[in-house]
Amino acid sequence: MGNYKIRLRDESAALKIKIEKLETFIVSKGFDELPNIEREDLKQQYEYMQKYNLVLTRRISRLT
């Protein structure tokens, strides 16, 4: 089970980095210059990534 927990933690850590990068981009000028449909998709992607990370965090907490 140890290897599984390590993989979950690694996946969560990598996802957190992606979430932080996307969050930084969303508040940037470059984001504002995108077409509206792209901005909406990126905001939705950000929300899904946060929800996915929440699920990973819950799964990890049950393993400890």
N, C-alpha and C positions, 0 to 999 in steps of 0.2 A: 504493500500500500504506500510505502514511502516514495517510490518513484512517481506514482500517480499524483501525490500531493505536491511534489516538486514541480511536475509539469503544470499543474493548476496554478501554482504560485508564479511560475515563469510566464505563463500565458496572461495572468492578471497584471503582472508588472509591465509586460510589453504593451498590453492594452492601455494601461494608465498613461504610458508615454505617448501613445497615439492620441488619446483623449486630450491630453495637455496640449499637444501640437495643434490639433484641430481647434481647440478652444482659443488658442492664441491667434490662429488664422481668422476665426469667426469675428474677432473684435478688431481685425486689421482693416486698413484701407483697401487692400486687395480684395477682401471679401465683399466689400460694398460695391466694387466695380464689376462683380459677376452678374450675369443675368439672374433675374428673380427666381427662375426655376432651379438654377444651380444652388442658390443660397438656401432655398427651402429644402432641397435634397440634403445638403450638408448639415443643416440644422437637425433634420430628421435622423441622419446617420449619427450625429453626435448624441442624440437622445437614446438611440438603440445601443450605441457603444456603452453608454453609462448604465443602461439597464442590464446589458450582458455582463458588465463588470460587477454589478451588484449580485447577480446570480453566482458568478465565480467566487466572490467573497463569501457568500453564504455557504457554498459547497466547501470551501477551504475551512471555514470555521467549524463545520461539522466533523472535519477530519482531525482536528487538533484536540 
